[in-house]
Amino acid sequence: MDRPTEQSLRVDLAACYRLVALFGWDDLIFTHVSARVPGDAHHFLINPYGMLFDEITASSLVKIDRHGEKVAPISPHPVNPAGFVIHSAIHDARPDVTCVLHVHAPAGVAVSAQKEGLLPISQQATIALTSLGYHDYEGIALHDDERPRLVRDLAQNTCLILRNHGLLTVGGSIADAFLAMFTLQRACEVQLLAQSGGRELVPVDPRILAGVRESARSVTKGLGGALAWPALLRRLDRIDTSYRS
């Protein structure tokens, strides 16, 4: 796969915002997805604070440094301060991470408030559980002293359930972070549906859980999110190509 340029990354990140809206995971102008600029470890792209996710375009994304300050080309749009406390902590600690994706979708928030967290009761859950951490709620993420605890709780995982708050995923590409979020969010939706039936739930045998990571890699042919990403872009293009501008 060709190494992404800043422009191609902008298109993919704008597409990710549109997909978050399309799948109903957005929360008006709140929550955020960030991506590290190719070849520049300390510059990132993030949403223009105040735009709905289905309005975001490649050119409207804001470039910022590791402190959340805007860098050239200077955008006229502000940045959500809570957004970058979370994102900068992870980007600083995880050089393997290109994209950090955080949402407040209702099913994810609901599961984040359950003491047992994500249950091993669906195929989607078994995949998410192979690389999942938990972070206790500390209020709206405005304070730098929360950063080390976020990093500790994510560790080397792909998924993080933020207690009483929502979900977070990371990836070496935007496509990988999106696929991880799709899987985690769907697992939360299935869990709530299963619980609503009021019947005893059947957990997946722990012996099966042990082999899930390799099975998932086989199913995606080792490509991770890149396997589904072109199809997702085609879906967006059928709806509206303006995210590319």
C-alpha positions as CSV (number, residue, x, y, z in Angstrom):
1,M,0.0,0.0,0.0
2,D,1.3,3.5,-0.9
3,R,2.3,5.7,2.0
4,P,-0.4,8.3,2.6
5,T,0.2,12.0,1.9
6,E,-1.3,14.7,3.9
7,Q,-4.0,15.2,1.3
8,S,-5.0,11.6,1.1
9,L,-5.1,11.5,4.9
10,R,-7.3,14.5,4.9
11,V,-9.7,12.8,2.5
12,D,-9.8,9.6,4.6
13,L,-10.3,11.5,7.9
14,A,-13.1,13.6,6.4
15,A,-14.6,10.3,5.2
16,C,-14.3,8.9,8.7
17,Y,-16.3,11.8,10.1
18,R,-19.0,11.4,7.5
19,L,-19.1,7.7,8.2
20,V,-19.4,8.3,12.0
21,A,-22.5,10.5,11.1
22,L,-23.8,8.0,8.7
23,F,-23.8,5.2,11.2
24,G,-25.4,7.4,13.9
25,W,-22.4,7.6,16.2
26,D,-22.1,11.4,16.2
27,D,-23.1,13.7,19.1
28,L,-23.9,17.0,17.3
29,I,-20.5,18.8,17.1
30,F,-18.9,16.9,20.0
31,T,-16.5,13.9,20.1
32,H,-13.6,13.8,17.7
33,V,-11.3,11.8,15.4
34,S,-7.7,12.7,15.0
35,A,-4.9,11.6,12.6
36,R,-1.2,12.1,12.7
37,V,0.2,13.9,9.7
38,P,2.4,11.6,7.5
39,G,6.1,12.2,8.1
40,D,5.4,14.6,11.0
41,A,5.2,13.0,14.4
42,H,4.0,16.1,16.2
43,H,1.3,17.5,13.9
44,F,-2.2,16.2,13.7
45,L,-5.5,16.8,11.9
46,I,-8.8,17.1,13.9
47,N,-12.3,18.4,13.3
48,P,-13.2,22.1,13.1
49,Y,-15.1,22.6,16.3
50,G,-18.6,23.8,15.5
51,M,-19.2,21.7,12.3
52,L,-21.5,18.8,12.3
53,F,-19.7,15.6,11.2
54,D,-21.7,15.4,8.0
55,E,-20.4,18.8,7.0
56,I,-16.7,18.1,7.4
57,T,-14.5,18.2,4.3
58,A,-10.8,17.4,3.7
59,S,-9.9,21.1,3.5
60,S,-11.9,22.1,6.6
61,L,-9.8,19.9,8.9
62,V,-7.6,21.8,11.4
63,K,-3.9,21.1,11.6
64,I,-2.6,21.3,15.2
65,D,0.6,20.6,17.1
66,R,1.0,18.3,20.1
67,H,-0.2,21.1,22.4
68,G,-3.4,21.6,20.5
69,E,-2.2,24.9,18.9
70,K,-3.0,25.6,15.3
71,V,-0.2,25.4,12.8
72,A,0.1,26.5,9.1
73,P,-2.0,26.6,7.2
74,I,-3.9,28.4,10.0
75,S,-7.6,27.4,10.1
76,P,-10.2,29.9,11.0
77,H,-12.0,27.2,13.0
78,P,-11.5,26.5,16.7
79,V,-10.5,23.1,18.3
80,N,-12.4,21.3,21.1
81,P,-10.0,21.6,24.1
82,A,-11.4,18.4,25.6
83,G,-10.8,16.6,22.4
84,F,-7.1,17.1,22.3
85,V,-6.4,16.2,25.9
86,I,-7.5,12.7,25.1
87,H,-5.9,12.5,21.7
88,S,-2.6,14.1,22.4
89,A,-2.0,11.7,25.3
90,I,-2.4,8.7,23.1
91,H,-0.6,10.1,20.1
92,D,2.4,11.0,22.3
93,A,2.6,7.6,24.0
94,R,1.8,5.4,20.9
95,P,3.9,6.2,17.9
96,D,2.3,3.2,16.2
97,V,-1.0,5.0,16.2
98,T,-2.0,7.1,13.2
99,C,-5.7,7.6,14.2
100,V,-7.6,8.0,17.4
101,L,-11.4,7.7,17.2
102,H,-13.7,8.6,20.1
103,V,-17.5,8.6,20.1
104,H,-20.4,9.0,22.5
105,A,-22.9,6.7,20.7
106,P,-25.7,5.6,23.0
107,A,-25.1,1.9,23.0
108,G,-21.4,2.4,23.8
109,V,-22.2,4.8,26.6
110,A,-24.8,2.4,28.0
111,V,-22.3,-0.5,28.1
112,S,-19.6,1.8,29.6
113,A,-21.9,2.3,32.5
114,Q,-22.4,-1.4,33.2
115,K,-20.2,-2.7,35.9
116,E,-19.3,-5.9,34.0
117,G,-18.5,-3.9,30.9
118,L,-18.4,-5.7,27.5
119,L,-19.6,-9.3,27.8
120,P,-18.3,-12.2,25.7
121,I,-21.8,-13.0,24.2
122,S,-21.3,-12.2,20.5
123,Q,-18.8,-12.7,17.7
124,Q,-18.2,-9.0,17.6
125,A,-17.5,-8.9,21.3
126,T,-15.0,-11.7,21.1
127,I,-13.0,-9.7,18.6
128,A,-13.1,-6.5,20.6
129,L,-12.2,-8.3,23.8
130,T,-8.9,-9.5,22.3
131,S,-7.6,-5.9,22.7
132,L,-9.7,-3.9,25.2
133,G,-9.0,-1.7,28.2
134,Y,-11.1,0.3,30.6
135,H,-10.7,3.9,31.9
136,D,-12.6,5.2,34.9
137,Y,-14.5,8.5,34.4
138,E,-12.8,11.6,35.7
139,G,-15.2,14.2,34.3
140,I,-14.9,16.1,31.0
141,A,-11.4,15.6,29.8
142,L,-9.9,19.0,30.2
143,H,-7.0,18.3,32.6
144,D,-3.5,17.2,31.6
145,D,-3.1,15.2,34.8
146,E,-5.5,12.6,33.4
147,R,-3.2,11.9,30.4
148,P,-1.0,9.3,32.1
149,R,-4.0,7.3,33.3
150,L,-5.5,7.3,29.8
151,V,-2.2,6.0,28.4
152,R,-1.9,3.4,31.2
153,D,-5.4,2.1,30.7
154,L,-5.2,1.9,26.9
155,A,-1.7,0.3,27.1
156,Q,-1.1,-1.5,23.8
157,N,-4.7,-2.2,23.2
158,T,-6.8,-1.2,20.2
159,C,-10.0,-0.5,22.1
160,L,-10.8,1.5,25.3
161,I,-14.1,1.7,27.1
162,L,-14.3,5.1,28.8
163,R,-16.5,4.4,31.8
164,N,-19.7,6.5,31.9
165,H,-18.5,8.3,28.8
166,G,-18.1,6.3,25.6
167,L,-15.8,4.3,23.3
168,L,-12.3,4.9,21.9
169,T,-10.3,3.0,19.3
170,V,-6.9,3.5,17.7
171,G,-5.3,2.2,14.6
172,G,-2.2,2.4,12.4
173,S,-4.5,3.8,9.8
174,I,-7.9,5.6,9.8
175,A,-9.4,2.4,8.2
176,D,-8.1,0.2,11.1
177,A,-9.5,2.6,13.8
178,F,-12.8,2.8,12.0
179,L,-13.2,-1.0,11.7
180,A,-12.3,-1.4,15.4
181,M,-14.9,1.1,16.3
182,F,-17.5,-0.6,14.1
183,T,-16.9,-3.9,15.8
184,L,-16.8,-2.5,19.3
185,Q,-20.0,-0.4,18.8
186,R,-21.8,-3.3,17.2
187,A,-20.8,-5.5,20.1
188,C,-22.4,-3.0,22.5
189,E,-25.6,-2.8,20.5
190,V,-25.9,-6.6,20.5
191,Q,-25.3,-6.7,24.2
192,L,-28.1,-4.3,25.0
193,L,-30.5,-6.1,22.7
194,A,-29.6,-9.5,24.3
195,Q,-30.0,-8.1,27.8
196,S,-33.4,-6.5,26.8
197,G,-34.8,-10.0,26.2
198,G,-34.7,-10.7,29.9
199,R,-33.4,-14.3,29.5
200,E,-30.1,-15.9,30.6
201,L,-27.2,-15.1,28.3
202,V,-24.9,-17.7,26.9
203,P,-21.2,-16.6,27.1
204,V,-18.6,-17.8,24.5
205,D,-16.4,-20.6,25.7
206,P,-13.0,-19.1,27.0
207,R,-11.2,-21.7,24.9
208,I,-12.7,-20.1,21.7
209,L,-11.8,-16.6,22.9
210,A,-8.1,-17.6,23.0
211,G,-8.0,-18.1,19.3
212,V,-10.1,-15.2,18.1
213,R,-7.2,-12.7,17.3
214,E,-5.7,-15.0,14.7
215,S,-9.1,-16.0,13.3
216,A,-10.0,-12.3,12.9
217,R,-6.7,-11.6,11.1
218,S,-7.4,-14.5,8.7
219,V,-10.9,-13.3,7.9
220,T,-9.6,-9.8,7.0
221,K,-6.7,-11.4,5.0
222,G,-4.2,-9.5,7.2
223,L,-5.4,-6.2,5.7
224,G,-7.5,-5.1,8.7
225,G,-9.6,-2.1,8.0
226,A,-8.1,-1.7,4.5
227,L,-10.2,-4.6,3.3
228,A,-13.5,-2.7,3.9
229,W,-12.4,0.9,3.5
230,P,-12.7,1.2,-0.3
231,A,-16.3,-0.1,-0.2
232,L,-17.1,2.4,2.6
233,L,-15.7,5.3,0.4
234,R,-17.8,4.1,-2.5
235,R,-20.9,4.2,-0.3
236,L,-20.1,7.8,0.7
237,D,-19.5,8.7,-2.9
238,R,-22.9,7.5,-3.9
239,I,-24.4,9.8,-1.2
240,D,-22.2,12.9,-1.5
241,T,-18.6,13.4,-2.7
242,S,-18.2,16.8,-1.0
243,Y,-16.1,15.3,1.8
244,R,-13.2,15.0,-0.7
245,S,-13.0,18.8,-1.3
